[in-house]
């Protein structure tokens, strides 16, 4: 007979944006080394590094913004547009005037 399996542990989901940014930073550090090793000038390697760092920073900002938007929309229990009852006055955009149930309309 086999032993009972232990209950699975609830691990938090990995933050995928952080993992992507870590790999991008690693790449930004690795690219100039490879470029200089392969014969590119130091100035060319530095400019490539600065370009990669700028792209990494922009992607990080966009990823964080998307995460905030997703968290905000997942946590919303209210409708996306607030309901404005009576804000424009009674009968506004409802087919004209109506004085009551049995009042004739001109």
C-alpha positions in Angstrom: 0.0 0.0 0.0 1.2 3.5 -0.7 1.4 6.2 1.8 -1.2 9.0 1.7 -0.1 12.0 -0.2 0.6 15.2 1.8 -1.9 18.0 1.2 -0.8 20.5 -1.4 0.5 23.8 0.0 -1.1 26.9 -1.1 1.7 28.9 -2.7 1.1 32.4 -3.9 1.2 32.8 -7.6 4.5 34.1 -8.9 4.6 37.7 -9.9 5.2 37.3 -13.6 6.0 41.0 -14.2 8.8 40.8 -11.6 10.2 37.7 -13.3 10.1 39.4 -16.7 11.8 42.5 -15.4 14.5 40.4 -13.7 15.4 38.7 -16.9 15.4 42.0 -18.8 17.8 43.5 -16.3 20.0 40.4 -16.5 20.0 40.8 -20.3 20.9 44.5 -20.0 23.9 43.5 -18.0 24.9 40.6 -20.3 24.5 42.2 -23.7 27.4 44.7 -23.3 29.7 42.0 -22.1 28.9 39.9 -25.1 29.2 42.8 -27.5 32.6 43.8 -26.2 33.8 40.2 -26.2 32.7 39.8 -29.8 34.6 42.9 -30.9 32.2 45.8 -30.7 33.5 49.1 -29.4 32.9 50.0 -25.8 30.9 53.1 -26.9 28.6 50.8 -29.0 28.1 48.4 -26.2 27.3 51.3 -23.8 24.8 52.8 -26.2 23.1 49.4 -26.7 22.9 49.0 -22.9 21.3 52.4 -22.5 18.8 51.6 -25.3 17.9 48.2 -23.7 17.6 49.9 -20.2 15.2 52.5 -21.7 13.0 49.8 -23.3 13.1 47.7 -20.1 12.0 50.7 -18.0 9.2 51.5 -20.4 8.0 47.9 -20.4 8.1 47.7 -16.7 6.0 50.8 -16.4 3.4 49.4 -18.8 3.4 46.0 -17.0 2.8 47.7 -13.7 0.0 49.9 -15.1 -1.7 46.8 -16.6 -1.4 45.0 -13.3 -3.0 47.9 -11.4 -5.8 48.0 -14.0 -6.5 44.3 -13.8 -6.5 44.4 -10.0 -8.8 47.4 -10.0 -11.3 45.7 -12.4 -11.2 42.4 -10.6 -12.0 44.1 -7.3 -14.9 46.2 -8.6 -18.3 45.2 -7.4 -20.1 48.3 -8.7 -21.1 49.0 -12.2 -18.5 50.6 -14.5 -20.7 53.7 -14.9 -22.4 55.2 -11.9 -26.2 55.3 -12.1 -27.5 58.9 -12.0 -31.1 58.8 -11.0 -32.8 62.1 -11.3 -29.7 64.0 -12.0 -31.0 65.8 -15.1 -34.5 66.4 -13.7 -37.8 64.5 -13.8 -38.7 63.3 -17.2 -35.4 64.2 -18.9 -34.8 62.0 -21.9 -38.0 60.0 -21.3 -40.3 61.1 -24.1 -41.4 64.5 -23.1 -43.7 65.9 -20.4 -46.1 63.8 -18.5 -48.2 65.3 -15.8 -49.7 62.2 -14.4 -51.4 59.0 -15.3 -54.7 60.5 -16.5 -53.5 63.9 -17.6 -54.0 64.6 -21.4 -50.9 65.6 -23.4 -51.2 68.3 -26.0 
